[in-house]
Amino acid sequence: MSLAPATVGDAMRQARQAGVDRLDAQLLLGALLNQPRSWLMIHDEAALTPEQARQFQDWVARRAQDVPLAYLLGQKEFHGLLLQVNEHTLVPRPDTETLVDWALELLAAAATARPEVIDLGTGSGAIALAIKHRHPAATVEALDLSAGALKAAQANAQRLGLDVRFHHGDWWTPLAGRRFDLIVSNPPYIAAMTRIWPPCAMSLCKP
């Protein structure tokens, strides 16, 4: 990349030249300057400090290499919750919110007032935390094989004040003999997963 950008306008032009789209560049620069996109649009000549310019150049270079925007910003909004994400977690996708919506519908129709829920492969904790946030009466637990992912999920739960119990292990191994009213999961490879674990919901599923 060329000389460090001196102004907001310079930064935006450099980002576009590097192949980063306008929205991503605005989100990165807005996060760096703690300003909304609307502010950036009318402050083209606002100066950047040398530190801000270097940080923005680093982010642009990494974004141009397809590093997810959420990893650069360290956060992602999901179902009304702002979650911290990192390289140990997948980035929560907006279409996964439909799984949460479906789970909430099933819980609303559940025969028990305090249903027990398990989220397998929780990652950042997005699904488990969203369910607990929207259905506080549920007892929600979550599991992941990655210690790094669990650390991120636990940090999210603590920061959001949501009481979710986390387990470290490979699928059902830490949960031998346990029964749940609802099992939710959004693993990366659905086709492979359904061959070893048929989908099951709201019927006191048993591993």
BAMAR-542054 format. One record per residue (C-alpha): residue number from 1; residue in one letter; chain; x, y, z. Coordinates in steps of 0.05 Angstrom, whole numbers, plus 5000, padded with zeros to 4 digits. Example, Ala and Ser with C-alpha at 12.3 -4.5 7.8 and 13.67 -1.06 7.14 Angstrom:
// BAMAR-542054
<atom><num>1</num><residuo>A</residuo><cadena>A</cadena><px>5246</px><py>4910</py><pz>5156</pz></atom>
<atom><num>2</num><residuo>S</residuo><cadena>A</cadena><px>5273</px><py>4979</py><pz>5143</pz></atom>
END
This chain:
// BAMAR-542054
<atom><num>1</num><residuo>M</residuo><cadena>A</cadena><px>5000</px><py>5000</py><pz>5000</pz></atom>
<atom><num>2</num><residuo>S</residuo><cadena>A</cadena><px>5023</px><py>5071</py><pz>4987</pz></atom>
<atom><num>3</num><residuo>L</residuo><cadena>A</cadena><px>5035</px><py>5128</py><pz>5036</pz></atom>
<atom><num>4</num><residuo>A</residuo><cadena>A</cadena><px>4994</px><py>5127</py><pz>5100</pz></atom>
<atom><num>5</num><residuo>P</residuo><cadena>A</cadena><px>4928</px><py>5164</py><pz>5091</pz></atom>
<atom><num>6</num><residuo>A</residuo><cadena>A</cadena><px>4926</px><py>5233</py><pz>5122</pz></atom>
<atom><num>7</num><residuo>T</residuo><cadena>A</cadena><px>4850</px><py>5244</py><pz>5120</pz></atom>
<atom><num>8</num><residuo>V</residuo><cadena>A</cadena><px>4785</px><py>5206</py><pz>5120</pz></atom>
<atom><num>9</num><residuo>G</residuo><cadena>A</cadena><px>4779</px><py>5217</py><pz>5046</pz></atom>
<atom><num>10</num><residuo>D</residuo><cadena>A</cadena><px>4850</px><py>5191</py><pz>5033</pz></atom>
<atom><num>11</num><residuo>A</residuo><cadena>A</cadena><px>4834</px><py>5129</py><pz>5074</pz></atom>
<atom><num>12</num><residuo>M</residuo><cadena>A</cadena><px>4770</px><py>5114</py><pz>5036</pz></atom>
<atom><num>13</num><residuo>R</residuo><cadena>A</cadena><px>4805</px><py>5123</py><pz>4969</pz></atom>
<atom><num>14</num><residuo>Q</residuo><cadena>A</cadena><px>4862</px><py>5076</py><pz>4989</pz></atom>
<atom><num>15</num><residuo>A</residuo><cadena>A</cadena><px>4813</px><py>5023</py><pz>5013</pz></atom>
<atom><num>16</num><residuo>R</residuo><cadena>A</cadena><px>4776</px><py>5025</py><pz>4947</pz></atom>
<atom><num>17</num><residuo>Q</residuo><cadena>A</cadena><px>4841</px><py>5021</py><pz>4908</pz></atom>
<atom><num>18</num><residuo>A</residuo><cadena>A</cadena><px>4859</px><py>4959</py><pz>4949</pz></atom>
<atom><num>19</num><residuo>G</residuo><cadena>A</cadena><px>4795</px><py>4925</py><pz>4928</pz></atom>
<atom><num>20</num><residuo>V</residuo><cadena>A</cadena><px>4756</px><py>4935</py><pz>4993</pz></atom>
<atom><num>21</num><residuo>D</residuo><cadena>A</cadena><px>4684</px><py>4954</py><pz>4982</pz></atom>
<atom><num>22</num><residuo>R</residuo><cadena>A</cadena><px>4658</px><py>5021</py><pz>5006</pz></atom>
<atom><num>23</num><residuo>L</residuo><cadena>A</cadena><px>4613</px><py>4994</py><pz>5061</pz></atom>
<atom><num>24</num><residuo>D</residuo><cadena>A</cadena><px>4668</px><py>4951</py><pz>5092</pz></atom>
<atom><num>25</num><residuo>A</residuo><cadena>A</cadena><px>4717</px><py>5009</py><pz>5088</pz></atom>
<atom><num>26</num><residuo>Q</residuo><cadena>A</cadena><px>4667</px><py>5055</py><pz>5123</pz></atom>
<atom><num>27</num><residuo>L</residuo><cadena>A</cadena><px>4654</px><py>5004</py><pz>5178</pz></atom>
<atom><num>28</num><residuo>L</residuo><cadena>A</cadena><px>4728</px><py>4994</py><pz>5190</pz></atom>
<atom><num>29</num><residuo>L</residuo><cadena>A</cadena><px>4743</px><py>5069</py><pz>5191</pz></atom>
<atom><num>30</num><residuo>G</residuo><cadena>A</cadena><px>4682</px><py>5083</py><pz>5233</pz></atom>
<atom><num>31</num><residuo>A</residuo><cadena>A</cadena><px>4703</px><py>5032</py><pz>5285</pz></atom>
<atom><num>32</num><residuo>L</residuo><cadena>A</cadena><px>4773</px><py>5060</py><pz>5285</pz></atom>
<atom><num>33</num><residuo>L</residuo><cadena>A</cadena><px>4749</px><py>5132</py><pz>5295</pz></atom>
<atom><num>34</num><residuo>N</residuo><cadena>A</cadena><px>4689</px><py>5114</py><pz>5338</pz></atom>
<atom><num>35</num><residuo>Q</residuo><cadena>A</cadena><px>4644</px><py>5151</py><pz>5289</pz></atom>
<atom><num>36</num><residuo>P</residuo><cadena>A</cadena><px>4581</px><py>5131</py><pz>5250</pz></atom>
<atom><num>37</num><residuo>R</residuo><cadena>A</cadena><px>4582</px><py>5124</py><pz>5174</pz></atom>
<atom><num>38</num><residuo>S</residuo><cadena>A</cadena><px>4542</px><py>5188</py><pz>5167</pz></atom>
<atom><num>39</num><residuo>W</residuo><cadena>A</cadena><px>4598</px><py>5226</py><pz>5201</pz></atom>
<atom><num>40</num><residuo>L</residuo><cadena>A</cadena><px>4650</px><py>5198</py><pz>5153</pz></atom>
<atom><num>41</num><residuo>M</residuo><cadena>A</cadena><px>4609</px><py>5221</py><pz>5093</pz></atom>
<atom><num>42</num><residuo>I</residuo><cadena>A</cadena><px>4611</px><py>5294</py><pz>5113</pz></atom>
<atom><num>43</num><residuo>H</residuo><cadena>A</cadena><px>4681</px><py>5296</py><pz>5144</pz></atom>
<atom><num>44</num><residuo>D</residuo><cadena>A</cadena><px>4723</px><py>5278</py><pz>5083</pz></atom>
<atom><num>45</num><residuo>E</residuo><cadena>A</cadena><px>4780</px><py>5324</py><pz>5106</pz></atom>
<atom><num>46</num><residuo>A</residuo><cadena>A</cadena><px>4782</px><py>5301</py><pz>5178</pz></atom>
<atom><num>47</num><residuo>A</residuo><cadena>A</cadena><px>4854</px><py>5284</py><pz>5197</pz></atom>
<atom><num>48</num><residuo>L</residuo><cadena>A</cadena><px>4879</px><py>5216</py><pz>5219</pz></atom>
<atom><num>49</num><residuo>T</residuo><cadena>A</cadena><px>4935</px><py>5207</py><pz>5269</pz></atom>
<atom><num>50</num><residuo>P</residuo><cadena>A</cadena><px>4994</px><py>5166</py><pz>5246</pz></atom>
<atom><num>51</num><residuo>E</residuo><cadena>A</cadena><px>4972</px><py>5109</py><pz>5291</pz></atom>
<atom><num>52</num><residuo>Q</residuo><cadena>A</cadena><px>4902</px><py>5110</py><pz>5262</pz></atom>
<atom><num>53</num><residuo>A</residuo><cadena>A</cadena><px>4929</px><py>5111</py><pz>5192</pz></atom>
<atom><num>54</num><residuo>R</residuo><cadena>A</cadena><px>4974</px><py>5051</py><pz>5204</pz></atom>
<atom><num>55</num><residuo>Q</residuo><cadena>A</cadena><px>4919</px><py>5011</py><pz>5237</pz></atom>
<atom><num>56</num><residuo>F</residuo><cadena>A</cadena><px>4871</px><py>5026</py><pz>5180</pz></atom>
<atom><num>57</num><residuo>Q</residuo><cadena>A</cadena><px>4923</px><py>5005</py><pz>5128</pz></atom>
<atom><num>58</num><residuo>D</residuo><cadena>A</cadena><px>4933</px><py>4939</py><pz>5165</pz></atom>
<atom><num>59</num><residuo>W</residuo><cadena>A</cadena><px>4858</px><py>4926</py><pz>5168</pz></atom>
<atom><num>60</num><residuo>V</residuo><cadena>A</cadena><px>4849</px><py>4943</py><pz>5094</pz></atom>
<atom><num>61</num><residuo>A</residuo><cadena>A</cadena><px>4906</px><py>4897</py><pz>5074</pz></atom>
<atom><num>62</num><residuo>R</residuo><cadena>A</cadena><px>4877</px><py>4839</py><pz>5114</pz></atom>
<atom><num>63</num><residuo>R</residuo><cadena>A</cadena><px>4806</px><py>4852</py><pz>5089</pz></atom>
<atom><num>64</num><residuo>A</residuo><cadena>A</cadena><px>4832</px><py>4852</py><pz>5018</pz></atom>
<atom><num>65</num><residuo>Q</residuo><cadena>A</cadena><px>4859</px><py>4782</py><pz>5033</pz></atom>
<atom><num>66</num><residuo>D</residuo><cadena>A</cadena><px>4788</px><py>4761</py><pz>5053</pz></atom>
<atom><num>67</num><residuo>V</residuo><cadena>A</cadena><px>4797</px><py>4762</py><pz>5128</pz></atom>
<atom><num>68</num><residuo>P</residuo><cadena>A</cadena><px>4725</px><py>4768</py><pz>5153</pz></atom>
<atom><num>69</num><residuo>L</residuo><cadena>A</cadena><px>4704</px><py>4838</py><pz>5174</pz></atom>
<atom><num>70</num><residuo>A</residuo><cadena>A</cadena><px>4679</px><py>4811</py><pz>5241</pz></atom>
<atom><num>71</num><residuo>Y</residuo><cadena>A</cadena><px>4748</px><py>4784</py><pz>5257</pz></atom>
<atom><num>72</num><residuo>L</residuo><cadena>A</cadena><px>4780</px><py>4852</py><pz>5244</pz></atom>
<atom><num>73</num><residuo>L</residuo><cadena>A</cadena><px>4728</px><py>4888</py><pz>5286</pz></atom>
<atom><num>74</num><residuo>G</residuo><cadena>A</cadena><px>4726</px><py>4832</py><pz>5338</pz></atom>
<atom><num>75</num><residuo>Q</residuo><cadena>A</cadena><px>4651</px><py>4833</py><pz>5342</pz></atom>
<atom><num>76</num><residuo>K</residuo><cadena>A</cadena><px>4587</px><py>4814</py><pz>5306</pz></atom>
<atom><num>77</num><residuo>E</residuo><cadena>A</cadena><px>4514</px><py>4830</py><pz>5319</pz></atom>
<atom><num>78</num><residuo>F</residuo><cadena>A</cadena><px>4468</px><py>4769</py><pz>5323</pz></atom>
<atom><num>79</num><residuo>H</residuo><cadena>A</cadena><px>4394</px><py>4767</py><pz>5342</pz></atom>
<atom><num>80</num><residuo>G</residuo><cadena>A</cadena><px>4400</px><py>4834</py><pz>5378</pz></atom>
<atom><num>81</num><residuo>L</residuo><cadena>A</cadena><px>4463</px><py>4815</py><pz>5417</pz></atom>
<atom><num>82</num><residuo>L</residuo><cadena>A</cadena><px>4533</px><py>4842</py><pz>5403</pz></atom>
<atom><num>83</num><residuo>L</residuo><cadena>A</cadena><px>4581</px><py>4783</py><pz>5407</pz></atom>
<atom><num>84</num><residuo>Q</residuo><cadena>A</cadena><px>4656</px><py>4781</py><pz>5410</pz></atom>
<atom><num>85</num><residuo>V</residuo><cadena>A</cadena><px>4686</px><py>4736</py><pz>5357</pz></atom>
<atom><num>86</num><residuo>N</residuo><cadena>A</cadena><px>4756</px><py>4713</py><pz>5339</pz></atom>
<atom><num>87</num><residuo>E</residuo><cadena>A</cadena><px>4794</px><py>4663</py><pz>5298</pz></atom>
<atom><num>88</num><residuo>H</residuo><cadena>A</cadena><px>4770</px><py>4606</py><pz>5343</pz></atom>
<atom><num>89</num><residuo>T</residuo><cadena>A</cadena><px>4697</px><py>4618</py><pz>5325</pz></atom>
<atom><num>90</num><residuo>L</residuo><cadena>A</cadena><px>4657</px><py>4620</py><pz>5262</pz></atom>
<atom><num>91</num><residuo>V</residuo><cadena>A</cadena><px>4624</px><py>4687</py><pz>5247</pz></atom>
<atom><num>92</num><residuo>P</residuo><cadena>A</cadena><px>4550</px><py>4683</py><pz>5265</pz></atom>
<atom><num>93</num><residuo>R</residuo><cadena>A</cadena><px>4509</px><py>4689</py><pz>5201</pz></atom>
<atom><num>94</num><residuo>P</residuo><cadena>A</cadena><px>4444</px><py>4728</py><pz>5196</pz></atom>
<atom><num>95</num><residuo>D</residuo><cadena>A</cadena><px>4408</px><py>4667</py><pz>5166</pz></atom>
<atom><num>96</num><residuo>T</residuo><cadena>A</cadena><px>4425</px><py>4627</py><pz>5230</pz></atom>
<atom><num>97</num><residuo>E</residuo><cadena>A</cadena><px>4376</px><py>4674</py><pz>5265</pz></atom>
<atom><num>98</num><residuo>T</residuo><cadena>A</cadena><px>4320</px><py>4633</py><pz>5233</pz></atom>
<atom><num>99</num><residuo>L</residuo><cadena>A</cadena><px>4344</px><py>4573</py><pz>5274</pz></atom>
<atom><num>100</num><residuo>V</residuo><cadena>A</cadena><px>4338</px><py>4614</py><pz>5337</pz></atom>
<atom><num>101</num><residuo>D</residuo><cadena>A</cadena><px>4268</px><py>4637</py><pz>5317</pz></atom>
<atom><num>102</num><residuo>W</residuo><cadena>A</cadena><px>4247</px><py>4565</py><pz>5304</pz></atom>
<atom><num>103</num><residuo>A</residuo><cadena>A</cadena><px>4275</px><py>4543</py><pz>5372</pz></atom>
<atom><num>104</num><residuo>L</residuo><cadena>A</cadena><px>4237</px><py>4599</py><pz>5407</pz></atom>
<atom><num>105</num><residuo>E</residuo><cadena>A</cadena><px>4173</px><py>4578</py><pz>5374</pz></atom>
<atom><num>106</num><residuo>L</residuo><cadena>A</cadena><px>4183</px><py>4506</py><pz>5398</pz></atom>
<atom><num>107</num><residuo>L</residuo><cadena>A</cadena><px>4200</px><py>4529</py><pz>5468</pz></atom>
<atom><num>108</num><residuo>A</residuo><cadena>A</cadena><px>4138</px><py>4573</py><pz>5471</pz></atom>
<atom><num>109</num><residuo>A</residuo><cadena>A</cadena><px>4096</px><py>4511</py><pz>5456</pz></atom>
<atom><num>110</num><residuo>A</residuo><cadena>A</cadena><px>4135</px><py>4466</py><pz>5504</pz></atom>
<atom><num>111</num><residuo>A</residuo><cadena>A</cadena><px>4097</px><py>4427</py><pz>5557</pz></atom>
<atom><num>112</num><residuo>T</residuo><cadena>A</cadena><px>4147</px><py>4445</py><pz>5611</pz></atom>
<atom><num>113</num><residuo>A</residuo><cadena>A</cadena><px>4156</px><py>4515</py><pz>5639</pz></atom>
<atom><num>114</num><residuo>R</residuo><cadena>A</cadena><px>4232</px><py>4507</py><pz>5647</pz></atom>
<atom><num>115</num><residuo>P</residuo><cadena>A</cadena><px>4255</px><py>4469</py><pz>5585</pz></atom>
<atom><num>116</num><residuo>E</residuo><cadena>A</cadena><px>4327</px><py>4444</py><pz>5582</pz></atom>
<atom><num>117</num><residuo>V</residuo><cadena>A</cadena><px>4365</px><py>4463</py><pz>5519</pz></atom>
<atom><num>118</num><residuo>I</residuo><cadena>A</cadena><px>4433</px><py>4442</py><pz>5492</pz></atom>
<atom><num>119</num><residuo>D</residuo><cadena>A</cadena><px>4471</px><py>4477</py><pz>5436</pz></atom>
<atom><num>120</num><residuo>L</residuo><cadena>A</cadena><px>4522</px><py>4430</py><pz>5404</pz></atom>
<atom><num>121</num><residuo>G</residuo><cadena>A</cadena><px>4583</px><py>4463</py><pz>5372</pz></atom>
<atom><num>122</num><residuo>T</residuo><cadena>A</cadena><px>4567</px><py>4531</py><pz>5403</pz></atom>
<atom><num>123</num><residuo>G</residuo><cadena>A</cadena><px>4626</px><py>4571</py><pz>5375</pz></atom>
<atom><num>124</num><residuo>S</residuo><cadena>A</cadena><px>4618</px><py>4642</py><pz>5399</pz></atom>
<atom><num>125</num><residuo>G</residuo><cadena>A</cadena><px>4555</px><py>4621</py><pz>5438</pz></atom>
<atom><num>126</num><residuo>A</residuo><cadena>A</cadena><px>4510</px><py>4658</py><pz>5390</pz></atom>
<atom><num>127</num><residuo>I</residuo><cadena>A</cadena><px>4452</px><py>4609</py><pz>5387</pz></atom>
<atom><num>128</num><residuo>A</residuo><cadena>A</cadena><px>4453</px><py>4589</py><pz>5461</pz></atom>
<atom><num>129</num><residuo>L</residuo><cadena>A</cadena><px>4458</px><py>4661</py><pz>5484</pz></atom>
<atom><num>130</num><residuo>A</residuo><cadena>A</cadena><px>4404</px><py>4686</py><pz>5438</pz></atom>
<atom><num>131</num><residuo>I</residuo><cadena>A</cadena><px>4357</px><py>4631</py><pz>5463</pz></atom>
<atom><num>132</num><residuo>K</residuo><cadena>A</cadena><px>4372</px><py>4647</py><pz>5536</pz></atom>
<atom><num>133</num><residuo>H</residuo><cadena>A</cadena><px>4363</px><py>4721</py><pz>5523</pz></atom>
<atom><num>134</num><residuo>R</residuo><cadena>A</cadena><px>4295</px><py>4712</py><pz>5491</pz></atom>
<atom><num>135</num><residuo>H</residuo><cadena>A</cadena><px>4271</px><py>4654</py><pz>5534</pz></atom>
<atom><num>136</num><residuo>P</residuo><cadena>A</cadena><px>4300</px><py>4666</py><pz>5604</pz></atom>
<atom><num>137</num><residuo>A</residuo><cadena>A</cadena><px>4261</px><py>4609</py><pz>5636</pz></atom>
<atom><num>138</num><residuo>A</residuo><cadena>A</cadena><px>4299</px><py>4558</py><pz>5595</pz></atom>
<atom><num>139</num><residuo>T</residuo><cadena>A</cadena><px>4360</px><py>4523</py><pz>5625</pz></atom>
<atom><num>140</num><residuo>V</residuo><cadena>A</cadena><px>4410</px><py>4531</py><pz>5569</pz></atom>
<atom><num>141</num><residuo>E</residuo><cadena>A</cadena><px>4475</px><py>4493</py><pz>5562</pz></atom>
<atom><num>142</num><residuo>A</residuo><cadena>A</cadena><px>4526</px><py>4493</py><pz>5506</pz></atom>
<atom><num>143</num><residuo>L</residuo><cadena>A</cadena><px>4584</px><py>4450</py><pz>5483</pz></atom>
<atom><num>144</num><residuo>D</residuo><cadena>A</cadena><px>4645</px><py>4457</py><pz>5438</pz></atom>
<atom><num>145</num><residuo>L</residuo><cadena>A</cadena><px>4708</px><py>4418</py><pz>5424</pz></atom>
<atom><num>146</num><residuo>S</residuo><cadena>A</cadena><px>4749</px><py>4481</py><pz>5416</pz></atom>
<atom><num>147</num><residuo>A</residuo><cadena>A</cadena><px>4776</px><py>4510</py><pz>5481</pz></atom>
<atom><num>148</num><residuo>G</residuo><cadena>A</cadena><px>4787</px><py>4576</py><pz>5446</pz></atom>
<atom><num>149</num><residuo>A</residuo><cadena>A</cadena><px>4715</px><py>4579</py><pz>5423</pz></atom>
<atom><num>150</num><residuo>L</residuo><cadena>A</cadena><px>4689</px><py>4563</py><pz>5493</pz></atom>
<atom><num>151</num><residuo>K</residuo><cadena>A</cadena><px>4732</px><py>4618</py><pz>5522</pz></atom>
<atom><num>152</num><residuo>A</residuo><cadena>A</cadena><px>4700</px><py>4667</py><pz>5473</pz></atom>
<atom><num>153</num><residuo>A</residuo><cadena>A</cadena><px>4630</px><py>4641</py><pz>5487</pz></atom>
<atom><num>154</num><residuo>Q</residuo><cadena>A</cadena><px>4640</px><py>4645</py><pz>5563</pz></atom>
<atom><num>155</num><residuo>A</residuo><cadena>A</cadena><px>4665</px><py>4716</py><pz>5556</pz></atom>
<atom><num>156</num><residuo>N</residuo><cadena>A</cadena><px>4604</px><py>4734</py><pz>5516</pz></atom>
<atom><num>157</num><residuo>A</residuo><cadena>A</cadena><px>4558</px><py>4703</py><pz>5567</pz></atom>
<atom><num>158</num><residuo>Q</residuo><cadena>A</cadena><px>4591</px><py>4739</py><pz>5624</pz></atom>
<atom><num>159</num><residuo>R</residuo><cadena>A</cadena><px>4591</px><py>4806</py><pz>5589</pz></atom>
<atom><num>160</num><residuo>L</residuo><cadena>A</cadena><px>4518</px><py>4799</py><pz>5570</pz></atom>
<atom><num>161</num><residuo>G</residuo><cadena>A</cadena><px>4497</px><py>4773</py><pz>5638</pz></atom>
<atom><num>162</num><residuo>L</residuo><cadena>A</cadena><px>4466</px><py>4710</py><pz>5610</pz></atom>
<atom><num>163</num><residuo>D</residuo><cadena>A</cadena><px>4468</px><py>4646</py><pz>5651</pz></atom>
<atom><num>164</num><residuo>V</residuo><cadena>A</cadena><px>4490</px><py>4591</py><pz>5603</pz></atom>
<atom><num>165</num><residuo>R</residuo><cadena>A</cadena><px>4530</px><py>4530</py><pz>5626</pz></atom>
<atom><num>166</num><residuo>F</residuo><cadena>A</cadena><px>4587</px><py>4510</py><pz>5580</pz></atom>
<atom><num>167</num><residuo>H</residuo><cadena>A</cadena><px>4619</px><py>4442</py><pz>5568</pz></atom>
<atom><num>168</num><residuo>H</residuo><cadena>A</cadena><px>4684</px><py>4424</py><pz>5534</pz></atom>
<atom><num>169</num><residuo>G</residuo><cadena>A</cadena><px>4684</px><py>4360</py><pz>5493</pz></atom>
<atom><num>170</num><residuo>D</residuo><cadena>A</cadena><px>4667</px><py>4323</py><pz>5429</pz></atom>
<atom><num>171</num><residuo>W</residuo><cadena>A</cadena><px>4591</px><py>4324</py><pz>5418</pz></atom>
<atom><num>172</num><residuo>W</residuo><cadena>A</cadena><px>4556</px><py>4279</py><pz>5469</pz></atom>
<atom><num>173</num><residuo>T</residuo><cadena>A</cadena><px>4618</px><py>4255</py><pz>5506</pz></atom>
<atom><num>174</num><residuo>P</residuo><cadena>A</cadena><px>4611</px><py>4303</py><pz>5566</pz></atom>
<atom><num>175</num><residuo>L</residuo><cadena>A</cadena><px>4536</px><py>4293</py><pz>5566</pz></atom>
<atom><num>176</num><residuo>A</residuo><cadena>A</cadena><px>4530</px><py>4217</py><pz>5572</pz></atom>
<atom><num>177</num><residuo>G</residuo><cadena>A</cadena><px>4461</px><py>4198</py><pz>5597</pz></atom>
<atom><num>178</num><residuo>R</residuo><cadena>A</cadena><px>4434</px><py>4269</py><pz>5595</pz></atom>
<atom><num>179</num><residuo>R</residuo><cadena>A</cadena><px>4366</px><py>4285</py><pz>5565</pz></atom>
<atom><num>180</num><residuo>F</residuo><cadena>A</cadena><px>4343</px><py>4352</py><pz>5537</pz></atom>
<atom><num>181</num><residuo>D</residuo><cadena>A</cadena><px>4278</px><py>4381</py><pz>5514</pz></atom>
<atom><num>182</num><residuo>L</residuo><cadena>A</cadena><px>4310</px><py>4416</py><pz>5455</pz></atom>
<atom><num>183</num><residuo>I</residuo><cadena>A</cadena><px>4375</px><py>4403</py><pz>5418</pz></atom>
<atom><num>184</num><residuo>V</residuo><cadena>A</cadena><px>4401</px><py>4457</py><pz>5372</pz></atom>
<atom><num>185</num><residuo>S</residuo><cadena>A</cadena><px>4462</px><py>4457</py><pz>5328</pz></atom>
<atom><num>186</num><residuo>N</residuo><cadena>A</cadena><px>4489</px><py>4493</py><pz>5267</pz></atom>
<atom><num>187</num><residuo>P</residuo><cadena>A</cadena><px>4553</px><py>4455</py><pz>5249</pz></atom>
<atom><num>188</num><residuo>P</residuo><cadena>A</cadena><px>4594</px><py>4475</py><pz>5189</pz></atom>
<atom><num>189</num><residuo>Y</residuo><cadena>A</cadena><px>4580</px><py>4411</py><pz>5150</pz></atom>
<atom><num>190</num><residuo>I</residuo><cadena>A</cadena><px>4506</px><py>4393</py><pz>5156</pz></atom>
<atom><num>191</num><residuo>A</residuo><cadena>A</cadena><px>4509</px><py>4336</py><pz>5105</pz></atom>
<atom><num>192</num><residuo>A</residuo><cadena>A</cadena><px>4563</px><py>4299</py><pz>5144</pz></atom>
<atom><num>193</num><residuo>M</residuo><cadena>A</cadena><px>4529</px><py>4314</py><pz>5210</pz></atom>
<atom><num>194</num><residuo>T</residuo><cadena>A</cadena><px>4461</px><py>4285</py><pz>5192</pz></atom>
<atom><num>195</num><residuo>R</residuo><cadena>A</cadena><px>4493</px><py>4218</py><pz>5175</pz></atom>
<atom><num>196</num><residuo>I</residuo><cadena>A</cadena><px>4515</px><py>4208</py><pz>5248</pz></atom>
<atom><num>197</num><residuo>W</residuo><cadena>A</cadena><px>4464</px><py>4248</py><pz>5287</pz></atom>
<atom><num>198</num><residuo>P</residuo><cadena>A</cadena><px>4392</px><py>4252</py><pz>5261</pz></atom>
<atom><num>199</num><residuo>P</residuo><cadena>A</cadena><px>4357</px><py>4319</py><pz>5276</pz></atom>
<atom><num>200</num><residuo>C</residuo><cadena>A</cadena><px>4314</px><py>4318</py><pz>5338</pz></atom>
<atom><num>201</num><residuo>A</residuo><cadena>A</cadena><px>4273</px><py>4371</py><pz>5374</pz></atom>
<atom><num>202</num><residuo>M</residuo><cadena>A</cadena><px>4225</px><py>4379</py><pz>5432</pz></atom>
<atom><num>203</num><residuo>S</residuo><cadena>A</cadena><px>4215</px><py>4306</py><pz>5446</pz></atom>
<atom><num>204</num><residuo>L</residuo><cadena>A</cadena><px>4263</px><py>4292</py><pz>5504</pz></atom>
<atom><num>205</num><residuo>C</residuo><cadena>A</cadena><px>4318</px><py>4271</py><pz>5457</pz></atom>
<atom><num>206</num><residuo>K</residuo><cadena>A</cadena><px>4370</px><py>4223</py><pz>5483</pz></atom>
<atom><num>207</num><residuo>P</residuo><cadena>A</cadena><px>4441</px><py>4213</py><pz>5455</pz></atom>
END
